[in-house]
Amino acid sequence: MLKLSRLPSGQPEIFASLQGEGVSFGTPSVFVRLALCNLRCTWCDTAYTWDWEHHDPKQEIMRLGLPAILDSVQQLGSKNVVITGGEPLLQQDLLAELTGQLIANGHRIEVETNGTILPLPAIVTAVAQWNVSPKLASSGNPAAKREVDDALAWFGRQNTAFFKFVVVDPADLNEVADLARRYTIPPERVLLMPEGRDTSTLASRSTWVAEACQQHGFRFTPRLHVLLWGDTRGR
């Protein structure tokens, strides 16, 4: 049984919304949020999936079998399914079975990952799009944990992988450019997203992020869900 994040209502965190970030921005999607993460970002907006110093795992995590997950996804209607977290690739064995069944039911699958774990072949064949978000020094994670060469090099070779970098200040841009160079990621597969959990913070950072995208040939991504609904779970 997969470990899923739990909504405040007590329901598993499987919900319909618009994809708020990345290259499929604005696409109606069903989100399946898995629990647990191997990184500890200081600005994380889903810390309830892993931060057990400030959140109770008994309240935040529930185990759900594949039939129940598939039924929930089917009822919500959208063909695009986004597997998110936490870090979904920490639960690869069951995730491989889930993605296979979703494909069999006619769904398209995106997986959101921090790019530190190599995916199993069974998952690779099912995933249409990888939304890879490598963490920068400003995330507060040690370099040895946030940058795993084999994994980032593999994702860099996949045309289906798009790299979304959360940037806090202009100093992050040099690190993004260095990672793109070292892992041979073409600029059209690099996206910059201003960090922010409220509209005022996003607005204050969006101008210089947009200018950096123009300068380097990167793509800009907003946080549509924050702009529309604020920092709200299940949207």
C-alpha positions in Angstrom: 0.0 0.0 0.0 1.3 3.4 -0.9 1.8 6.1 1.7 -0.2 9.1 0.8 -0.4 12.5 2.3 -3.7 13.2 4.1 -5.8 16.3 3.6 -7.0 18.1 6.7 -10.5 16.6 6.0 -8.9 13.2 6.7 -9.1 12.1 3.0 -6.1 11.0 1.0 -4.5 13.8 -0.9 -5.9 13.0 -4.3 -7.5 16.0 -5.9 -8.4 17.7 -9.2 -6.9 21.0 -10.0 -4.9 22.8 -12.7 -1.2 22.0 -13.1 0.2 25.2 -11.6 3.8 24.9 -12.6 6.1 23.8 -15.4 5.6 23.1 -19.1 2.1 21.7 -18.7 1.1 24.8 -16.7 -2.7 25.3 -16.8 -3.6 21.7 -17.7 -6.5 20.1 -15.9 -5.0 17.3 -13.8 -5.5 14.9 -11.0 -2.8 15.1 -8.3 -1.8 12.1 -6.2 0.5 13.4 -3.4 2.7 10.8 -1.8 4.3 11.2 1.6 8.0 11.1 2.7 11.0 13.0 1.3 14.7 12.5 1.4 15.5 16.3 1.3 14.7 19.1 3.8 14.1 22.4 2.0 13.8 25.4 4.3 11.0 26.9 2.1 9.1 23.7 1.5 5.4 24.2 1.2 4.6 20.5 1.7 6.6 19.9 4.9 3.6 18.0 6.3 4.8 15.1 4.1 8.1 14.7 5.9 8.7 17.1 8.8 7.9 15.0 11.9 9.3 17.5 14.3 6.4 19.9 13.4 3.8 17.5 12.0 2.3 14.2 13.3 2.8 11.4 10.8 -0.3 9.6 12.3 -2.3 12.7 11.3 -0.6 13.4 8.0 0.0 10.0 6.4 -2.4 7.2 5.4 -1.8 4.0 3.6 -4.0 3.3 0.6 -4.2 0.4 -1.7 -4.0 0.6 -5.5 -7.6 -0.1 -6.2 -8.8 2.8 -4.0 -6.3 5.1 -5.6 -7.3 4.1 -9.1 -11.0 4.5 -8.2 -10.4 8.0 -6.8 -8.4 9.1 -9.9 -11.0 7.7 -12.2 -13.8 9.5 -10.4 -12.1 12.9 -10.7 -12.1 12.7 -14.5 -8.9 14.3 -15.8 -6.7 12.2 -18.0 -3.5 14.0 -16.9 -2.3 12.5 -13.6 0.5 14.2 -11.7 2.3 12.1 -9.1 3.8 14.4 -6.6 5.1 14.5 -3.0 7.3 14.6 -1.0 9.5 12.5 -3.2 7.5 9.9 -5.1 10.5 7.8 -6.1 11.0 6.8 -2.5 8.1 4.4 -3.1 9.1 3.0 -6.5 8.0 -0.6 -6.3 4.3 0.2 -5.7 4.5 3.3 -7.8 5.6 1.1 -10.8 2.4 -0.9 -10.4 0.2 2.2 -10.0 1.6 4.0 -13.1 1.2 0.8 -15.2 -2.4 0.6 -14.3 -3.0 4.3 -14.9 -1.6 3.9 -18.4 -3.8 0.9 -19.0 -6.8 3.1 -18.0 -5.8 5.7 -20.6 -4.1 8.3 -18.4 -1.1 10.4 -19.1 1.4 10.6 -16.2 3.7 13.3 -15.0 6.0 12.6 -12.0 7.5 15.4 -9.9 10.9 14.5 -8.4 13.9 16.3 -6.9 16.2 14.4 -9.2 18.2 12.5 -6.6 16.9 8.9 -7.3 17.1 6.9 -10.5 13.7 5.6 -11.5 12.9 1.9 -12.2 12.6 0.9 -15.8 8.9 0.0 -15.3 8.2 3.6 -14.2 10.2 5.0 -17.0 8.1 3.3 -19.7 4.9 4.7 -18.1 5.9 8.3 -17.5 5.2 10.8 -20.2 6.9 13.8 -18.5 9.4 14.2 -15.6 9.1 17.5 -13.7 12.6 17.5 -12.1 13.3 20.1 -9.5 16.9 19.9 -8.4 17.5 21.9 -5.2 19.9 24.8 -5.0 22.1 25.8 -2.1 19.4 28.3 -1.0 17.2 25.3 -0.2 19.4 24.6 2.8 20.2 21.0 1.8 23.8 19.8 1.8 25.4 19.5 -1.6 26.0 15.8 -1.2 22.3 15.1 -0.7 20.8 17.5 -3.2 23.0 16.7 -6.1 23.4 13.0 -7.1 25.5 12.9 -10.3 24.1 9.6 -11.7 20.5 10.6 -11.3 20.8 14.1 -12.6 22.9 12.9 -15.6 20.2 10.3 -16.4 17.4 12.9 -16.2 19.5 15.3 -18.3 19.6 12.7 -21.1 15.8 12.3 -21.2 13.9 14.6 -23.6 10.8 14.0 -21.4 12.5 15.6 -18.4 12.1 19.3 -17.7 14.1 21.0 -15.0 12.3 23.4 -12.7 14.6 25.5 -10.5 13.1 27.3 -7.5 15.0 30.5 -7.2 15.1 32.8 -4.2 17.5 35.5 -5.2 19.6 36.4 -8.2 22.7 34.6 -6.7 20.9 31.4 -7.5 21.1 32.0 -11.3 24.9 31.2 -11.5 24.2 27.8 -9.8 21.4 27.1 -12.3 23.6 27.9 -15.2 26.4 25.7 -13.8 24.1 22.7 -13.3 22.6 23.1 -16.8 26.2 23.1 -18.3 27.5 20.2 -16.3 24.5 18.0 -17.0 24.1 19.1 -20.6 20.5 20.4 -20.2 19.4 22.5 -23.1 18.0 25.9 -22.1 14.5 25.0 -23.5 14.2 22.3 -20.9 15.2 24.6 -18.0 12.5 26.5 -16.2 12.9 29.2 -13.5 10.2 29.6 -10.8 10.3 32.3 -8.2 9.9 30.9 -4.7 6.9 32.2 -2.8 3.8 31.1 -1.0 1.9 34.3 -1.4 1.1 36.6 -4.3 3.2 39.6 -3.0 6.4 37.5 -2.7 5.8 36.0 -6.1 5.2 39.4 -7.6 8.4 40.9 -6.1 10.5 38.1 -7.5 8.9 37.5 -10.9 10.4 40.5 -12.7 14.0 39.7 -12.2 13.3 36.0 -12.8 11.6 36.8 -16.1 14.5 39.0 -17.1 16.9 36.1 -16.3 14.9 33.8 -18.5 15.2 36.2 -21.4 18.9 36.5 -20.9 19.7 32.8 -20.7 17.0 31.4 -23.0 15.3 29.6 -20.1 11.5 29.3 -19.6 9.6 31.1 -16.9 7.0 29.3 -14.8 4.6 31.0 -12.3 2.8 29.3 -9.4 -0.8 29.4 -10.8 -2.3 27.6 -7.8 -0.9 30.2 -5.4 -2.1 33.1 -7.5 -5.6 31.6 -7.7 -6.1 30.0 -4.3 -3.2 31.0 -2.1 -1.3 28.6 0.1 -4.1 26.0 0.3 -3.8 22.2 0.4 -5.7 20.2 -2.1 -5.7 22.9 -4.8 
